[in-house]
Amino acid sequence: MAGLALATAYWLVQTPVGVVGLAASATGLVAVKMGGAAVVRGELGRRAPQAREELTPLLAAAAAQVTAYFAGAGRHFDLPCDLPGLSPFSHRVLAALAQVPYAVTVSYGELALAAGHPGAARAVGAVMAHNPLPLILPCHRVVGKNGALSGYSGGEGVATKAWLLDFEARQAQK
């Protein structure tokens, strides 16, 4: 995970899909991990041993936005990100991903086109597989060209992706 070594603090938030671990540097969010508390805490601690569990102002804002998202009150994350070490291609793909609207899905090919790289669907898939900020940068909204739910690095994988998509669809109807 690019940038995680720069994490200075992390915080855990309980959600309907398990614990969401948020790690931040002094300037932005560097990682999001989902799963059980022990797994998330262990993963963050192993990859950034200098990080401490502390609710910094940035992590408080991130935790509030994650909580609002799962309460159905938040549909967009507005948080600074600190993602050094990513290729220019990855940055373009993640920037295009950030523009995918709430409760809308796009295919890997459509995201490649939006990022200025038509025909790079497989490369986009690789970026999604290593997205350091799942949920915040909504890779759960990226599906196969036939609508198939393929892969997800957060929580319980495809089951979590399906839950998030269903949740957003239900919230969008309210």
Buried (B, 14 or more C-beta within 10 A) or exposed (E): BBBBBBBBBBBBBEBEBBBBBBBBBEEBBBBBBBBEEEBBBBBBBEBBEEBEEEBBEBBEBBBEBBBBBBEEEBEEBEBEBBBEEBEEBBBBBBEBBBEBEBBEBBBBBBBBBBBEBEEBBEBBBEBBEEBBBBBBBBBBBBBBEEEEBEBBBBBBEBEBBBBBBEBBEEBEEE
